Amino acid sequence: MNSFILKENQTIKEKYFHTQLENGFRITVVPKKLSASYAMVCCGFGGADLEYEKNGERFTLPAGTAHFLEHKMFESEDGSDAFLEFDTYGGNANAYTSFESTCYYFSCTENFFENLNVLLKSVSSAHFTDASVEKEKSIIAREITMYEDIPTSRVARNLCKALYHSHPIVNAVSGSIESISEITKEILFRAYNDFYTPQNLSLCVVGDIDPEQIKLYAEKYFGNRAGSRPKTIYPAEPSTVKEKNITINASLPNELYCIGIKCKPEIEQTLESHRRATAMRLAISLLFGRASDFYCRNYESGIITERFYAGYTSSRQSAYIIISGSGSEYERIMNAAIAEIEHRKHSFFTEEQVLREKKAAYSVSLTLYDSGEDIVSAMAEAAQLDYDEFDCIEMLRDITADEIKQALNSIDTEKNAISIIKKGKDL
């Protein structure tokens, strides 16, 4: 039996235990005395996993399959809902699907192991019938329609459609009403059996819990299973943007915009790729953050509002800068933002500005450890990678101005696009 390894960060006075079962199932336990305990199972299967290869054979899944599967995993063999079991033991359970993963979790103040038993029992087996799948389609279709009617969600999705030609990021994680209509019981079983394998699963627990007991539960439900993660196949994606502008109308008090700049993606998720992404995020914050010259200058002039946001998104084989907000000055903002990027390539920030931004990012990263919910999510997803949150914190301390400048210089402002929702008729 594999024993737990203790990892500590003496600077921030935090620690965790981790181990791996013989079949690759990863376990992380973060010992903290909190008012509640938390547990999360994370599967490296998300909205971007639409085509994959296993044993030399290729398979294609309808968009929204991972999210559909999430909806069905808390359904027991007899058709009962695992949420009712969580309620019995005082557990607050939920799940979510992103482009990269699907996570199932609960929090509780008592009956931790009873709740853990329900969670692991639910994720370690799948039960679908033709009738239950058809019933779920109508539920998910309503959810899709709801998100389509949310302007902030719509404007962001349209930006991805403008930036990307064929990457799965052009699809909503939940898919479309058309794509989910293709999902069958057989497709769900195949997706579950291929992706919910021990090497593609991790369990994280946060609380005053004995790690060895956690391991016993993990072995009970996953110890006898085997299988590795299949290889996701991504379609060839041109470096150019697909469309420069996508504009739609809606009944809104203010117009919305999302400006994007397509960046060179990372092929693999490693510590080095994360370091480059961190340098880019620091560069974007220096350029457009609330302490930046750009923000102060344009906020005072009224061009941007409190809803202004700038950030950098990087996931599997996709990466882009996003600048969003409300108001009708989006063309001026877009031109000003591009001009600011080009200006700073030649007139970089001062040493004092860089240090201030690093300190601010470091302080924000430390707040993660104040929240059991944030810790369990970060650690469960990080278990899928070759680095953890401790590595990320230390990275903020020693990342250099040259690395940030290199990230800034890599931005090709010609690869820009904009998504707009104008005031007009309903969506």
C-alpha positions in Angstrom: 0.0 0.0 0.0 1.3 3.5 -0.9 1.8 5.8 2.0 0.9 9.5 2.2 3.6 12.1 1.4 3.5 15.3 3.4 4.2 18.5 1.5 4.6 21.8 3.5 5.1 25.4 2.6 6.8 27.0 5.6 6.4 30.5 4.2 2.6 30.4 4.3 2.3 27.8 7.1 0.2 25.4 5.0 0.5 21.7 4.3 -1.2 18.8 2.7 -0.9 15.0 2.4 -1.0 13.2 -1.0 -0.8 9.7 -2.3 -1.7 7.6 -5.3 -3.4 4.2 -5.5 -1.7 1.5 -7.5 -4.1 2.2 -10.4 -3.3 5.9 -10.5 -6.2 7.3 -8.5 -4.9 10.4 -6.7 -5.8 11.5 -3.1 -5.1 14.8 -1.5 -5.9 15.7 2.1 -5.5 19.2 3.4 -5.7 19.2 7.2 -7.5 22.3 8.4 -9.7 23.0 11.4 -12.7 24.7 9.8 -16.4 25.0 10.6 -17.2 22.6 7.8 -15.4 19.8 6.0 -15.2 19.5 2.2 -14.6 16.7 -0.4 -14.4 16.8 -4.2 -13.9 14.2 -6.9 -12.5 15.7 -10.1 -12.5 13.9 -13.5 -10.3 15.2 -16.3 -13.2 15.1 -18.8 -14.9 18.3 -19.9 -16.6 20.2 -22.6 -13.5 20.2 -24.8 -13.2 16.4 -25.0 -15.3 15.8 -28.1 -13.0 13.6 -30.1 -10.6 11.1 -28.7 -8.5 8.1 -29.4 -8.5 4.8 -27.5 -6.7 1.7 -28.5 -6.1 3.0 -31.9 -9.8 3.8 -32.5 -11.3 7.3 -32.8 -14.6 8.3 -31.2 -16.6 11.5 -31.5 -19.0 12.8 -28.8 -21.8 15.3 -29.2 -21.1 18.7 -27.7 -22.4 18.8 -24.1 -21.7 15.1 -23.3 -19.5 15.8 -20.3 -22.1 18.2 -18.9 -25.0 15.7 -19.6 -23.0 13.0 -17.8 -22.6 15.3 -14.8 -26.4 15.6 -14.6 -26.8 11.9 -14.5 -24.1 10.8 -12.1 -26.1 11.5 -8.9 -28.8 9.2 -10.1 -28.9 5.8 -8.4 -29.6 2.4 -10.0 -33.2 2.4 -8.6 -33.8 5.9 -10.1 -33.5 7.7 -6.7 -31.5 10.9 -6.4 -28.3 10.9 -4.4 -29.0 14.5 -3.3 -31.7 13.0 -1.1 -29.0 10.9 0.6 -26.8 14.0 1.1 -29.8 15.8 2.7 -30.3 12.9 5.1 -26.7 13.3 6.3 -26.7 17.1 6.3 -24.4 17.3 3.2 -24.6 20.2 0.8 -23.7 18.7 -2.6 -23.3 20.0 -6.1 -21.3 19.5 -9.4 -20.0 21.5 -12.3 -18.5 21.0 -15.7 -15.8 23.2 -17.3 -14.0 22.8 -20.7 -11.3 20.7 -19.0 -13.0 18.8 -16.1 -16.1 17.7 -14.3 -16.2 18.0 -10.5 -18.5 16.6 -7.8 -18.4 17.9 -4.3 -20.0 18.3 -0.9 -19.6 20.2 2.3 -20.9 19.3 5.8 -20.5 20.0 9.4 -21.2 16.5 10.6 -21.5 12.9 9.2 -18.5 13.5 6.9 -17.8 9.8 6.1 -21.5 9.1 5.5 -21.5 11.9 2.9 -18.2 10.8 1.5 -19.7 7.3 1.0 -22.5 8.8 -1.0 -20.2 10.9 -3.2 -17.8 8.0 -4.0 -20.6 5.6 -4.6 -22.2 8.0 -7.0 -19.1 8.7 -9.1 -17.8 5.1 -9.1 -20.8 3.7 -11.0 -23.1 4.9 -13.7 -26.8 4.0 -14.2 -28.7 5.2 -17.3 -31.9 4.1 -19.0 -33.4 5.3 -22.3 -36.3 6.9 -20.4 -34.1 8.8 -17.9 -31.8 10.1 -20.7 -34.8 11.4 -22.7 -36.2 13.0 -19.6 -32.9 14.7 -18.9 -32.7 16.2 -22.4 -35.7 18.5 -21.6 -34.1 19.6 -18.4 -30.8 20.5 -20.0 -32.5 22.1 -22.9 -34.2 24.5 -20.5 -30.8 25.2 -18.9 -29.3 25.9 -22.3 -32.1 28.3 -23.2 -31.7 30.1 -19.9 -28.0 30.7 -20.5 -28.7 31.8 -24.1 -30.9 34.5 -22.5 -28.2 35.8 -20.2 -26.5 38.7 -22.2 -23.2 38.5 -20.3 -22.9 34.8 -21.1 -24.0 35.3 -24.7 -21.5 38.1 -25.5 -18.6 36.0 -24.0 -19.5 32.9 -26.0 -19.8 34.9 -29.2 -16.2 36.2 -28.6 -15.0 32.6 -28.6 -16.9 32.0 -31.9 -15.2 35.1 -33.4 -11.7 34.1 -32.2 -11.8 30.4 -33.0 -12.5 28.4 -36.2 -12.8 24.8 -35.0 -11.5 24.5 -31.4 -14.2 23.0 -29.1 -14.2 26.2 -27.1 -16.7 27.6 -29.7 -19.3 25.3 -28.2 -21.0 26.0 -24.9 -20.0 23.5 -22.2 -23.6 22.4 -22.0 -23.8 21.9 -25.8 -26.7 23.0 -27.9 -30.3 21.8 -28.0 -29.4 20.1 -31.3 -26.2 18.4 -30.0 -27.8 17.0 -26.8 -30.6 15.5 -28.9 -27.9 13.1 -30.3 -26.9 11.9 -26.8 -28.0 8.3 -26.0 -27.6 5.9 -23.2 -24.9 4.1 -25.1 -22.9 7.3 -25.7 -23.0 8.2 -22.0 -21.9 4.7 -21.0 -19.0 4.9 -23.4 -17.9 8.3 -22.2 -18.1 7.2 -18.6 -16.2 4.0 -19.1 -13.5 5.7 -21.2 -12.9 8.8 -19.1 -13.9 8.0 -15.6 -10.9 5.9 -15.1 -8.6 5.9 -12.0 -5.8 7.7 -13.8 -8.2 10.4 -14.8 -9.7 10.9 -11.3 -8.7 12.6 -8.1 -10.2 13.1 -4.7 -9.4 16.0 -2.4 -10.6 16.4 1.2 -10.3 19.5 3.3 -10.9 19.3 7.0 -9.7 17.8 10.3 -9.8 14.3 8.8 -7.5 11.3 9.1 -5.9 10.7 5.6 -5.7 6.9 6.1 -9.5 6.7 6.5 -10.0 8.7 3.3 -7.7 6.2 1.6 -9.8 3.2 2.8 -12.9 4.7 1.2 -11.1 5.5 -2.0 -9.8 1.9 -2.2 -13.3 0.5 -1.5 -14.8 2.3 -4.5 -11.9 2.7 -6.9 -9.1 0.3 -5.8 -10.1 -2.6 -8.0 -10.6 -0.5 -11.2 -8.1 0.0 -14.0 -7.7 2.1 -17.1 -5.9 5.1 -18.4 -7.2 8.3 -19.9 -7.8 8.3 -23.6 -6.1 10.9 -25.8 -8.2 13.9 -26.7 -7.9 14.9 -30.4 -8.1 18.6 -31.2 -9.0 19.8 -34.7 -6.4 21.9 -36.5 -6.9 25.5 -35.4 -5.5 28.4 -37.6 -3.6 31.1 -35.8 -5.9 33.7 -37.3 -9.2 34.8 -35.9 -12.4 33.6 -37.6 -14.4 36.8 -37.5 -13.5 40.3 -36.6 -16.9 41.3 -35.3 -20.0 39.5 -34.1 -22.8 41.9 -33.2 -26.3 41.0 -32.0 -29.2 43.0 -30.5 -31.0 42.7 -27.2 -33.2 44.7 -24.9 -30.6 46.0 -22.5 -30.1 49.2 -20.4 -26.5 49.4 -21.7 -24.6 47.8 -24.5 -22.1 45.0 -23.7 -18.8 44.2 -25.4 -16.1 41.6 -25.2 -12.8 42.4 -26.9 -10.4 39.4 -27.5 -6.9 38.9 -28.7 -6.0 35.4 -29.7 -2.7 34.1 -28.3 -0.4 31.2 -29.0 -1.8 28.2 -27.0 0.2 25.8 -24.8 0.2 22.3 -26.2 0.8 20.7 -22.8 -0.2 21.8 -19.3 3.1 21.8 -17.4 4.7 23.9 -14.7 6.6 25.8 -17.3 3.4 26.5 -19.3 1.7 27.7 -16.2 4.6 30.0 -15.5 4.2 31.6 -18.9 0.5 32.0 -18.3 1.2 33.6 -15.0 3.5 36.1 -16.6 0.8 36.9 -19.1 -1.8 37.5 -16.4 0.6 39.8 -14.6 1.2 41.6 -17.9 -2.5 42.1 -18.5 -3.0 43.3 -14.9 -0.2 45.8 -15.3 -1.8 47.0 -18.5 -5.4 47.2 -17.6 -5.8 46.5 -13.9 -7.5 49.0 -11.6 -4.2 50.4 -10.5 -3.0 50.8 -14.1 -2.5 54.1 -15.9 -4.9 52.9 -18.6 -7.7 52.2 -16.2 -7.3 55.4 -14.2 -7.1 57.6 -17.3 -10.0 56.1 -19.1 -12.2 55.7 -16.0 -11.8 59.4 -15.2 -12.7 60.4 -18.8 -15.8 58.2 -18.6 -14.8 55.8 -21.5 -14.9 52.8 -19.2 -17.2 52.0 -16.3 -17.1 49.9 -13.1 -18.0 46.8 -15.2 -14.6 47.0 -17.1 -12.6 43.8 -16.8 -9.4 42.5 -18.4 -7.9 39.0 -18.1 -6.2 36.1 -19.7 -7.7 32.7 -20.3 -5.6 29.7 -21.0 -6.8 26.1 -21.3 -6.0 23.0 -23.4 -4.7 24.3 -26.7 -6.5 27.7 -26.5 -5.5 31.0 -25.1 -6.8 34.6 -25.4 -6.9 38.0 -23.7 -10.4 39.3 -22.9 -11.4 42.9 -22.2 -15.1 43.4 -21.4 -17.5 46.0 -20.1 -20.6 47.9 -20.8 -21.3 51.1 -22.8 -21.1 52.3 -26.3 -17.5 53.3 -26.4 -16.2 49.9 -27.3 -14.4 51.0 -30.5 -12.5 53.7 -28.6 -11.7 51.2 -25.8 -10.5 48.6 -28.3 -8.3 51.1 -30.1 -6.9 52.5 -26.8 -6.2 49.0 -25.5 -4.3 47.9 -28.6 -2.4 51.2 -28.5 -1.5 50.6 -24.8 -0.2 47.1 -25.5 2.0 48.4 -28.3 3.2 51.4 -26.3 4.2 49.2 -23.3 6.2 46.9 -25.6 8.6 49.8 -26.1 8.1 51.6 -22.7 7.9 48.8 -20.2 6.7 49.3 -16.6 9.0 50.4 -13.8 10.5 48.0 -11.4 8.3 49.5 -8.7 5.1 48.8 -10.8 6.1 45.2 -11.4 6.9 44.6 -7.8 3.6 46.1 -6.7 1.6 43.9 -9.1 3.5 40.8 -8.0 2.8 41.6 -4.3 -0.9 42.1 -5.1 -1.2 38.8 -7.0 0.6 37.0 -4.2 -1.7 38.5 -1.6 -4.8 37.4 -3.6 -3.4 33.8 -3.9 -3.0 33.5 -0.2 -6.7 34.2 0.3 -7.3 30.7 -1.2 -6.4 29.1 2.1 -9.1 31.0 3.9 -11.8 29.1 2.1 -12.3 25.3 2.3 -14.4 25.4 -0.8 -11.6 27.2 -2.8 -8.9 24.9 -1.5 -10.8 21.7 -2.3 -11.5 22.9 -5.9 -8.0 24.1 -6.5 -6.3 21.0 -5.1 -8.6 18.5 -6.8 -8.1 20.0 -10.2 -4.3 20.5 -9.6 -4.0 16.8 -8.9 -4.5 16.3 -12.6 -1.3 18.2 -13.3 2.4 18.0 -12.5 2.3 21.0 -10.2 0.2 22.3 -7.3 -0.9 25.5 -5.6 2.2 25.7 -3.5 4.3 25.8 -6.7 2.0 28.5 -8.1 2.5 30.7 -5.0 6.2 30.4 -5.1 6.2 31.2 -8.8 4.7 34.6 -8.0 7.6 35.3 -5.7 10.4 34.7 -8.3 8.9 35.4 -11.7 10.9 38.1 -13.3 10.2 41.3 -15.1 11.9 39.9 -18.2 9.4 37.0 -18.2 6.5 39.5 -18.0 8.0 41.6 -20.7 8.4 38.5 -22.9 4.7 37.6 -22.4 3.8 41.2 -23.3 5.9 41.2 -26.5 4.3 37.9 -27.6 0.9 39.5 -28.0 0.0 40.0 -31.6 -2.6 42.8 -31.5 -3.6 42.1 -35.1 -5.3 38.9 -34.0 -8.2 40.8 -32.4 -12.0 40.4 -32.5 -14.9 41.9 -30.8 -18.3 40.7 -29.6 -21.1 43.3 -29.1 -24.6 43.2 -27.9 -26.4 46.4 -28.9 -29.6 47.8 -27.5 -32.4 46.7 -29.7 -34.8 43.8 -30.1 -34.7 40.8 -27.8 -32.1 38.1 -28.3 
